[in-house]
Amino acid sequence: MEVDAIVIGTGLTESIAAAALSKAGYSIAHIDANPYYGGDDASLTLDELVEWADRRSTASGLQDAYQSAQLAKFTSIIRSPSVPSQSRQYSLSLAPSIIPSVGPLIGTLITSGVSRYGGFKLLERVAIFDAPGRVKPVPGSKEDVFKDKELSLLDKRRLMRFLMFAGGDFEGKTELEGNEQTPFIAFLHDKFSLDNQTAGAIAFALAFCMSDTDPTLPALQRVRQYLRSAGRYGSSPFLVGHYGGIGEIAQGFCRTAAVNGATYILGRPISTVSSLSDPEPSSSSGKRCNIELEGLAEQLHSDLVLSGPDYITPPLLSREGPATITSCNSYAIARCIAIIDYPISFSTTGPSGENELTASADIAAPTGEPDEVQEEISNPVVDTALLVFPPSSLPDGSANVAAQVLITGEGSMSTPKDKWVLYISLPLLDAEARTQTAEHLLRPYVDATLSLTTRPSDCDAPHALFTLFYIQQPPTSSPSVEAHSALLLTPPCAPLMSERGDSAATEAETMFWKAVGALKAAGRRPRAKDGEEAGRDEARDVGAFWPPLDAAADETGDDW
């Protein structure tokens, strides 16, 4: 099979790039060794998650490049021996994320038309763990500040001054000048005279800092996005995707690519990759890249390969030896996926989160009017929320790093009725933490979150129905492919929950333009679509990341 480009891996970045290239008129073959869409961003049923964990727990038999990379990436895996009933009714995310209402991913969903394939729910609340059974509200708006009874009038004035500063164009302001790399909490103390409690709430629950030493400029940029996102679709600044989040979104982009002619091959490991290092085409196909898949007699031939880094190892890049290795700045993350059968109660008031976005029209044409903020004093139970544990908030927890718990329930279409999923993540920034198991690191956060559950007084101590602990290792090295113009490797996404989707969308656009440039250099131009003046068999130029949407186009056929 001959195509313009081969995309390997169906993670969110690769799926967005594949959809854009396909909509632009290039012929695409999109392959994945897994039998499901999403790669490391996938949304899996509980049965699939158990199989995923078991396959990465132990090495067995011969392993290809992808299997070896996965075994190295996911370590310290331990799960509950039994699986709850209704296992196929869960959509569990390998990359739990919240999506800012203003940002690259939302823009990409709108301009590509992929928003029509998914639904979204407002994140109901963001709160900070205070003590067993109690949380504290996060002052993220003018209304939150004035409702906070713990702040004095002077503190409220100082906080409002900061929020006005952070929500505007602060670049070049005297407060920031020379303080871009100053620890953010120190910046809040020095420039806005905020007390420790308020500064901590802003740093860890608005800016989503990992530690006290996080620099000021990127933290301010996250706070600004938080403030500007509130009110677009409701009082909450964040959305949570239905059916597991960005794994379902990645599948939506794959659907768009397929509708525009892309060919999909899943569940086929790569046997060989050849001709990547040859300056001139050497195969009979005349293509520079040739890929053979296990169990598939026909080879794939193309002028370009765009791949996730787990699939392409240095020996595959050159016949003469490994490519140059460059370091990658990242860190490991301890993760837990826990299923519970009692709701979580936040003893604070906040937005009800009733408003949901279930169609592309809701995203593409917002009214601009924020949803009414409703008080929930009598019912503080949450269905979809984010709980933040600042450093030293638990005696047995981390003293240096903040942990986050994303709570999703039936309202996010990811669990059966009366079940909830906890996604717990803890960055491992120091060497001592990296020597401990995931369960040892995260068990205190599981127990503390369970202390917030509501249950009858005669009920036993709360416990999780199912838990999976693991550590996601960083890509410690990546092949340098500067000399391989026929190969593009997608970089890893930002690990923060609030940044992962936007990071994937930004990187996908970068990969798209690099791919277009490489294909043009190889003499390949996209074919014109039916109805365009150039005619079906003539080439056309690519002038935008996403071509204008055709309101009359029907991409909901039964051929998916």
C-alpha positions as CSV (number, residue, x, y, z in Angstrom):
1,M,0.0,0.0,0.0
2,E,1.4,3.4,-1.0
3,V,0.5,6.5,0.9
4,D,1.8,10.0,1.3
5,A,2.5,9.5,5.1
6,I,2.3,6.8,7.7
7,V,1.3,7.8,11.2
8,I,2.3,5.4,14.0
9,G,0.4,5.5,17.3
10,T,-3.1,6.8,18.0
11,G,-2.3,9.0,20.9
12,L,-4.0,12.4,20.9
13,T,-1.0,14.2,19.3
14,E,-0.7,11.7,16.5
15,S,-4.5,11.5,16.0
16,I,-4.9,15.2,15.6
17,A,-2.0,15.4,13.1
18,A,-3.4,12.4,11.1
19,A,-6.8,14.1,11.0
20,A,-5.3,17.4,9.8
21,L,-3.2,15.8,7.1
22,S,-6.1,13.7,5.9
23,K,-8.4,16.7,5.8
24,A,-5.8,18.6,3.9
25,G,-5.8,16.0,1.1
26,Y,-2.9,13.7,1.8
27,S,-3.3,10.0,1.8
28,I,-2.6,8.6,5.3
29,A,-2.1,5.1,6.8
30,H,-2.6,5.2,10.6
31,I,-1.4,2.2,12.5
32,D,-1.2,1.1,16.2
33,A,0.2,-2.0,17.8
34,N,-2.7,-1.8,20.3
35,P,-6.2,-3.2,19.4
36,Y,-7.7,0.1,20.7
37,Y,-7.4,3.8,19.9
38,G,-5.6,6.3,22.0
39,G,-2.2,4.6,22.9
40,D,-1.0,6.0,26.2
41,D,-4.0,8.4,26.2
42,A,-6.6,5.6,25.7
43,S,-9.9,5.2,27.5
44,L,-10.4,1.6,28.4
45,T,-13.1,-0.6,29.9
46,L,-12.2,-2.1,33.3
47,D,-11.4,-5.5,31.6
48,E,-9.2,-3.8,29.1
49,L,-7.4,-1.9,31.9
50,V,-6.7,-5.1,33.8
51,E,-5.3,-6.7,30.6
52,W,-3.2,-3.5,29.9
53,A,-1.7,-3.7,33.4
54,D,-1.0,-7.4,33.3
55,R,0.8,-7.1,29.9
56,R,3.1,-4.4,31.4
57,S,3.7,-6.2,34.7
58,T,6.0,-8.9,33.5
59,A,8.1,-9.5,30.4
60,S,7.3,-12.6,28.5
61,G,8.7,-14.0,25.3
62,L,10.1,-12.0,22.4
63,Q,9.4,-8.3,22.5
64,D,9.3,-5.7,19.8
65,A,10.4,-2.1,20.2
66,Y,7.0,-1.0,21.4
67,Q,6.6,-3.7,24.0
68,S,10.1,-3.0,25.4
69,A,9.4,0.7,25.5
70,Q,6.1,0.1,27.4
71,L,7.7,-2.2,29.9
72,A,10.3,0.5,30.6
73,K,7.7,3.3,30.8
74,F,5.2,1.7,33.2
75,T,6.7,0.2,36.4
76,S,5.7,-0.7,39.9
77,I,2.3,-2.0,38.7
78,I,0.0,-3.6,41.3
79,R,-3.7,-4.1,41.0
80,S,-6.6,-5.6,43.0
81,P,-7.0,-9.3,42.3
82,S,-10.7,-9.1,41.8
83,V,-12.6,-7.0,39.2
84,P,-16.0,-5.4,40.1
85,S,-19.1,-6.3,38.1
86,Q,-20.3,-4.2,35.2
87,S,-16.7,-3.9,34.1
88,R,-17.6,-3.0,30.5
89,Q,-19.6,0.0,31.6
90,Y,-16.4,1.8,32.7
91,S,-14.4,4.2,30.5
92,L,-11.1,4.5,32.4
93,S,-8.5,7.0,31.2
94,L,-4.7,6.3,31.1
95,A,-4.3,10.1,30.8
96,P,-6.8,11.8,33.1
97,S,-7.2,15.4,32.1
98,I,-9.3,18.5,32.5
99,I,-9.7,20.8,29.5
100,P,-9.6,24.6,29.9
101,S,-12.6,26.2,28.2
102,V,-10.2,28.6,26.4
103,G,-7.1,27.0,24.8
104,P,-5.6,25.2,21.9
105,L,-7.5,21.9,22.3
106,I,-10.9,23.6,22.4
107,G,-10.0,25.7,19.4
108,T,-8.9,22.5,17.5
109,L,-12.1,20.7,18.4
110,I,-14.2,23.6,17.0
111,T,-12.2,24.3,13.8
112,S,-11.8,20.6,12.9
113,G,-15.5,19.7,13.6
114,V,-14.4,16.9,15.9
115,S,-16.5,18.4,18.7
116,R,-19.6,16.8,17.1
117,Y,-18.2,13.4,18.0
118,G,-18.0,13.9,21.8
119,G,-19.7,15.2,24.8
120,F,-18.4,17.3,27.7
121,K,-19.3,18.0,31.3
122,L,-18.3,21.0,33.4
123,L,-15.9,20.3,36.2
124,E,-18.0,21.1,39.2
125,R,-15.4,22.2,41.7
126,V,-11.8,22.6,42.5
127,A,-11.0,22.3,46.2
128,I,-8.0,21.8,48.6
129,F,-7.9,19.0,51.1
130,D,-8.0,20.5,54.6
131,A,-8.4,17.6,57.1
132,P,-10.1,14.2,57.1
133,G,-13.6,14.8,55.9
134,R,-13.1,18.5,55.1
135,V,-11.9,20.6,52.1
136,K,-11.4,24.3,51.5
137,P,-12.8,26.3,48.7
138,V,-10.5,27.9,46.0
139,P,-10.9,31.6,45.6
140,G,-10.9,31.7,41.8
141,S,-13.3,34.6,41.0
142,K,-14.5,37.9,42.4
143,E,-17.6,36.1,43.8
144,D,-15.5,33.4,45.5
145,V,-13.4,36.1,47.2
146,F,-16.3,38.0,48.6
147,K,-18.0,34.8,49.8
148,D,-14.9,33.6,51.7
149,K,-15.5,34.2,55.4
150,E,-12.0,33.3,56.4
151,L,-10.4,36.2,54.6
152,S,-10.2,39.7,56.2
153,L,-11.2,42.7,54.2
154,L,-7.5,43.6,53.7
155,D,-6.7,40.1,52.5
156,K,-9.7,40.2,50.1
157,R,-8.4,43.5,48.7
158,R,-4.9,42.1,48.1
159,L,-6.3,38.9,46.5
160,M,-8.5,40.9,44.2
161,R,-5.6,43.0,43.2
162,F,-3.6,39.9,42.3
163,L,-6.5,38.3,40.3
164,M,-6.9,41.5,38.3
165,F,-3.2,41.4,37.6
166,A,-3.1,37.7,36.7
167,G,-6.2,37.9,34.5
168,G,-4.7,40.7,32.3
169,D,-1.6,41.2,30.1
170,F,1.0,41.0,32.8
171,E,4.0,40.6,30.5
172,G,6.2,43.7,30.8
173,K,4.5,44.8,34.1
174,T,6.8,46.1,36.8
175,E,5.6,43.5,39.3
176,L,6.9,40.7,37.0
177,E,10.0,42.3,35.7
178,G,13.0,40.3,36.8
179,N,10.8,37.8,38.6
180,E,10.0,35.4,35.8
181,Q,11.9,32.6,37.4
182,T,11.3,33.5,41.0
183,P,9.4,30.8,43.0
184,F,5.7,31.6,42.5
185,I,4.8,31.5,46.2
186,A,7.6,33.9,47.0
187,F,6.4,36.2,44.3
188,L,2.9,36.2,45.8
189,H,4.3,37.0,49.2
190,D,6.7,39.8,48.0
191,K,4.6,41.5,45.4
192,F,1.0,41.1,46.6
193,S,1.5,40.5,50.4
194,L,-0.6,37.4,50.4
195,D,-0.5,35.2,53.4
196,N,0.7,31.6,53.3
197,Q,-2.8,30.0,53.1
198,T,-4.0,32.2,50.3
199,A,-0.7,32.0,48.4
200,G,-0.8,28.2,48.7
201,A,-4.3,28.0,47.4
202,I,-3.5,30.1,44.4
203,A,-0.2,28.2,43.7
204,F,-1.6,24.7,43.9
205,A,-5.2,25.0,43.0
206,L,-5.3,27.8,40.5
207,A,-1.8,27.6,39.0
208,F,-1.5,23.8,39.6
209,C,2.1,24.2,40.7
210,M,3.9,21.0,41.7
211,S,6.1,22.4,44.4
212,D,7.0,25.6,46.3
213,T,9.8,26.2,43.8
214,D,7.8,26.3,40.6
215,P,8.7,29.5,38.6
216,T,6.4,32.5,38.4
217,L,5.9,33.1,34.7
218,P,4.4,29.7,33.7
219,A,2.4,29.7,36.9
220,L,0.9,33.1,36.0
221,Q,0.1,31.9,32.5
222,R,-1.9,29.0,34.0
223,V,-3.7,31.3,36.4
224,R,-4.6,33.6,33.5
225,Q,-6.0,30.7,31.5
226,Y,-8.0,29.6,34.5
227,L,-9.5,33.0,35.0
228,R,-10.3,33.6,31.3
229,S,-11.8,30.1,30.9
230,A,-14.4,30.7,33.6
231,G,-17.7,31.8,32.2
232,R,-17.3,30.6,28.6
233,Y,-19.6,27.6,29.0
234,G,-20.5,28.0,32.7
235,S,-19.1,29.1,35.9
236,S,-16.4,26.4,35.9
237,P,-13.2,27.0,33.8
238,F,-12.7,23.4,32.9
239,L,-14.5,20.6,30.9
240,V,-14.2,16.9,31.4
241,G,-14.7,14.8,28.3
242,H,-17.3,12.0,28.3
243,Y,-16.3,8.3,28.2
244,G,-12.8,8.8,29.7
245,G,-11.7,12.2,28.3
246,I,-8.9,12.7,25.8
247,G,-8.9,9.0,24.8
248,E,-12.4,9.4,23.4
249,I,-11.3,12.7,21.9
250,A,-8.4,11.0,20.2
251,Q,-10.8,8.5,18.7
252,G,-12.9,11.4,17.4
253,F,-9.9,12.7,15.5
254,C,-9.3,9.2,14.1
255,R,-12.8,9.1,12.9
256,T,-12.4,12.4,11.1
257,A,-9.2,11.1,9.4
258,A,-11.0,7.9,8.4
259,V,-14.0,9.9,6.9
260,N,-11.4,11.8,4.8
261,G,-9.8,8.7,3.4
262,A,-7.2,7.6,6.0
263,T,-6.7,3.8,6.4
264,Y,-6.6,2.4,9.9
265,I,-4.7,-0.8,11.0
266,L,-4.9,-1.6,14.7
267,G,-3.4,-4.5,16.7
268,R,-0.5,-5.2,14.3
269,P,3.0,-4.8,15.8
270,I,5.7,-3.4,13.5
271,S,8.1,-6.0,12.2
272,T,10.5,-3.9,10.2
273,V,11.1,-0.3,9.3
274,S,13.5,0.2,6.3
275,S,14.9,2.9,4.1
276,L,14.5,5.7,6.7
277,S,18.2,6.5,6.5
278,D,18.6,6.4,2.8
279,P,19.0,9.8,1.2
280,E,17.4,8.5,-2.0
281,P,14.5,6.0,-2.4
282,S,16.0,2.6,-2.7
283,S,13.0,0.3,-2.8
284,S,11.1,-0.8,-5.9
285,S,8.2,1.2,-4.6
286,G,10.1,4.5,-5.0
287,K,9.2,5.5,-1.5
288,R,11.6,6.5,1.2
289,C,9.9,4.6,4.1
290,N,8.8,1.0,4.1
291,I,7.1,-0.7,7.0
292,E,6.1,-4.3,7.5
293,L,3.5,-5.3,10.0
294,E,3.1,-8.7,11.7
295,G,0.5,-10.8,10.0
296,L,0.1,-8.5,7.1
297,A,1.6,-9.6,3.8
298,E,1.4,-6.2,2.1
299,Q,4.0,-3.6,3.1
300,L,3.3,0.1,3.7
301,H,5.3,2.5,1.6
302,S,5.4,6.3,2.1
303,D,7.5,9.4,1.8
304,L,7.1,10.2,5.5
305,V,6.7,8.5,8.9
306,L,5.2,10.5,11.8
307,S,5.5,8.4,14.9
308,G,5.3,8.3,18.7
309,P,8.7,7.8,20.2
310,D,7.8,4.3,21.7
311,Y,7.7,2.8,18.2
312,I,10.9,4.0,16.6
313,T,14.2,3.0,18.3
314,P,17.6,4.1,17.3
315,P,18.6,0.9,15.5
316,L,15.6,1.3,13.2
317,L,16.7,4.8,12.2
318,S,20.0,3.8,10.6
319,R,21.7,0.7,9.2
320,E,25.0,1.9,10.5
321,G,24.2,2.1,14.2
322,P,22.3,4.0,16.8
323,A,21.4,7.6,16.3
324,T,22.5,10.4,18.7
325,I,20.7,10.4,22.0
326,T,19.6,13.6,23.6
327,S,18.2,14.0,27.1
328,C,14.5,14.8,27.7
329,N,13.5,17.0,30.6
330,S,10.7,15.3,32.4
331,Y,9.8,13.4,35.5
332,A,8.1,10.3,36.7
333,I,4.5,10.3,38.0
334,A,3.0,7.9,40.5
335,R,-0.6,7.1,39.4
336,C,-3.6,5.4,40.9
337,I,-6.9,4.5,39.4
338,A,-9.5,3.6,42.1
339,I,-13.1,2.7,41.9
340,I,-15.4,3.5,44.8
341,D,-19.1,3.0,45.5
342,Y,-19.8,6.0,47.9
343,P,-20.0,9.6,46.7
344,I,-17.5,12.2,47.6
345,S,-18.7,15.2,49.6
346,F,-17.1,18.6,49.5
347,S,-18.1,20.7,52.5
348,T,-18.0,23.9,50.4
349,T,-20.4,25.8,48.1
350,G,-19.7,26.2,44.4
351,P,-21.1,25.8,40.9
352,S,-23.4,23.0,40.4
353,G,-21.9,21.9,37.1
354,E,-25.3,21.0,35.8
355,N,-24.7,22.5,32.4
356,E,-23.2,20.0,29.9
357,L,-21.9,20.3,26.4
358,T,-23.1,17.4,24.3
359,A,-22.7,18.6,20.8
360,S,-20.4,20.6,18.6
361,A,-23.0,23.4,18.4
362,D,-22.6,24.0,22.1
363,I,-18.9,24.5,21.7
364,A,-18.8,26.3,18.4
365,A,-21.4,28.9,19.2
366,P,-21.5,29.7,22.9
367,T,-23.9,32.3,24.1
368,G,-21.3,34.0,26.1
369,E,-23.7,34.1,29.1
370,P,-22.3,32.2,32.2
371,D,-24.6,29.6,33.7
372,E,-26.2,30.6,37.0
373,V,-24.1,29.8,40.0
374,Q,-26.1,27.6,42.3
375,E,-25.6,27.1,46.0
376,E,-25.2,23.5,47.2
377,I,-25.0,24.0,50.9
378,S,-27.5,21.2,51.5
379,N,-25.9,18.8,49.0
380,P,-22.2,19.1,48.7
381,V,-21.8,15.8,46.9
382,V,-19.8,16.1,43.7
383,D,-19.9,14.0,40.6
384,T,-16.9,15.5,38.7
385,A,-14.3,17.5,40.6
386,L,-10.6,18.1,41.3
387,L,-9.1,17.7,44.7
388,V,-5.7,19.1,45.4
389,F,-3.3,18.0,48.2
390,P,-0.6,20.7,48.8
391,P,2.8,19.6,50.0
392,S,2.8,18.4,53.7
393,S,-1.0,18.2,53.8
394,L,-0.8,14.6,54.9
395,P,1.5,13.2,57.6
396,D,2.4,10.2,55.4
397,G,2.3,12.2,52.1
398,S,4.9,14.1,50.2
399,A,6.4,17.1,52.0
400,N,7.6,18.6,48.8
401,V,5.1,17.9,46.0
402,A,1.4,18.5,45.5
403,A,-0.9,15.6,44.5
404,Q,-4.1,15.8,42.5
405,V,-7.2,13.7,42.5
406,L,-9.6,13.9,39.6
407,I,-13.0,12.5,40.6
408,T,-15.4,11.4,37.8
409,G,-18.8,9.8,38.2
410,E,-21.9,8.8,36.2
411,G,-22.3,12.3,34.9
412,S,-19.1,12.0,32.8
413,M,-20.4,8.8,31.2
414,S,-17.4,6.9,32.5
415,T,-18.9,4.8,35.3
416,P,-22.1,2.8,36.1
417,K,-24.7,4.4,38.4
418,D,-23.5,4.9,42.0
419,K,-19.9,4.4,41.1
420,W,-17.0,6.9,41.0
421,V,-13.4,6.8,39.8
422,L,-10.5,8.5,41.5
423,Y,-7.5,9.4,39.4
424,I,-4.6,10.2,41.7
425,S,-1.3,11.6,40.4
426,L,1.9,12.5,42.3
427,P,5.0,13.9,40.5
428,L,8.2,12.2,41.6
429,L,10.7,15.1,41.7
430,D,13.2,13.8,44.2
431,A,15.4,10.7,44.1
432,E,14.1,9.2,47.3
433,A,10.5,9.1,46.1
434,R,11.6,7.3,42.9
435,T,12.9,4.4,45.0
436,Q,9.5,3.7,46.5
437,T,6.5,1.7,45.1
438,A,3.5,3.5,43.6
439,E,1.2,1.9,46.2
440,H,3.4,3.1,49.1
441,L,3.5,6.7,47.7
442,L,-0.2,7.0,47.0
443,R,-2.0,4.9,49.6
444,P,-2.2,7.9,52.0
445,Y,-4.0,10.0,49.3
446,V,-6.4,7.2,48.6
447,D,-7.3,6.9,52.3
448,A,-7.6,10.7,52.7
449,T,-9.9,10.9,49.7
450,L,-12.1,8.1,51.1
451,S,-12.5,10.1,54.3
452,L,-14.6,12.5,52.2
453,T,-17.1,9.9,51.2
454,T,-20.7,10.0,52.5
455,R,-22.0,6.7,53.9
456,P,-24.4,5.4,56.5
457,S,-23.2,5.6,60.1
458,D,-23.3,1.9,60.5
459,C,-21.2,1.2,57.5
460,D,-17.7,-0.2,57.7
461,A,-14.7,1.9,57.0
462,P,-14.6,3.0,53.4
463,H,-12.5,1.1,50.9
464,A,-12.0,1.0,47.2
465,L,-13.7,-1.7,45.1
466,F,-10.7,-1.8,42.8
467,T,-7.3,-0.1,42.7
468,L,-4.4,0.0,40.2
469,F,-1.1,1.6,41.2
470,Y,1.7,2.3,38.8
471,I,4.5,4.7,38.0
472,Q,4.7,6.3,34.6
473,Q,8.4,6.8,33.9
474,P,9.6,9.8,31.8
475,P,11.2,9.3,28.4
476,T,14.8,9.5,29.7
477,S,16.1,9.8,26.2
478,S,14.9,10.3,22.7
479,P,16.5,9.7,19.3
480,S,17.9,12.7,17.6
481,V,16.4,12.6,14.1
482,E,17.6,15.8,12.6
483,A,19.3,14.0,9.7
484,H,16.2,11.9,9.0
485,S,14.0,14.1,7.0
486,A,11.6,11.2,6.3
487,L,10.8,10.7,10.0
488,L,9.1,13.0,12.6
489,L,8.8,11.9,16.2
490,T,6.1,13.5,18.3
491,P,7.4,14.8,21.7
492,P,5.7,13.8,25.0
493,C,2.8,15.8,26.2
494,A,2.8,18.0,29.2
495,P,2.1,15.8,32.3
496,L,-0.1,18.3,34.2
497,M,-3.8,17.4,34.0
498,S,-4.8,20.9,32.9
499,E,-2.1,21.1,30.2
500,R,-2.0,17.7,28.6
501,G,-4.8,18.3,26.0
502,D,-3.6,21.8,25.0
503,S,0.0,20.5,24.8
504,A,-1.1,17.7,22.4
505,A,-3.0,20.1,20.2
506,T,0.0,22.5,20.0
507,E,2.5,19.8,19.2
508,A,0.1,18.3,16.6
509,E,0.0,21.6,14.8
510,T,3.8,21.8,14.8
511,M,4.0,18.2,13.5
512,F,1.5,19.0,10.8
513,W,3.5,21.9,9.3
514,K,6.7,19.9,9.5
515,A,5.0,17.0,7.7
516,V,3.6,19.3,5.0
517,G,7.1,20.8,4.5
518,A,8.7,17.3,4.3
519,L,6.1,16.1,1.8
520,K,6.5,19.2,-0.3
521,A,10.3,18.6,-0.4
522,A,9.6,15.0,-1.5
523,G,7.4,16.3,-4.3
524,R,4.1,15.4,-2.8
525,R,1.2,17.8,-2.7
526,P,-2.3,17.1,-1.4
527,R,-5.0,16.2,-3.9
528,A,-7.9,18.5,-4.4
529,K,-11.2,17.3,-3.1
530,D,-14.4,16.9,-5.1
531,G,-16.0,20.2,-6.0
532,E,-12.8,22.3,-5.8
533,E,-11.8,24.3,-8.9
534,A,-8.6,22.4,-9.4
535,G,-10.3,19.1,-9.9
536,R,-9.9,15.8,-8.1
537,D,-6.7,14.7,-9.8
538,E,-4.8,18.0,-9.4
539,A,-2.7,19.2,-6.5
540,R,-3.4,22.1,-4.2
541,D,-1.5,24.1,-1.6
542,V,-2.1,23.8,2.1
543,G,-2.9,27.2,3.6
544,A,-4.3,26.4,7.0
545,F,-4.0,23.8,9.8
546,W,-7.7,23.1,9.4
547,P,-9.6,23.9,6.1
548,P,-12.8,25.8,6.6
549,L,-15.7,23.6,7.8
550,D,-18.3,22.7,5.3
551,A,-21.6,23.0,7.0
552,A,-23.2,20.6,4.5
553,A,-20.6,17.9,5.0
554,D,-21.9,14.7,6.5
555,E,-19.2,13.0,8.5
556,T,-21.6,10.7,10.4
557,G,-21.9,7.9,8.0
558,D,-22.1,4.2,8.9
559,D,-18.7,3.3,7.4
560,W,-16.8,4.0,10.7
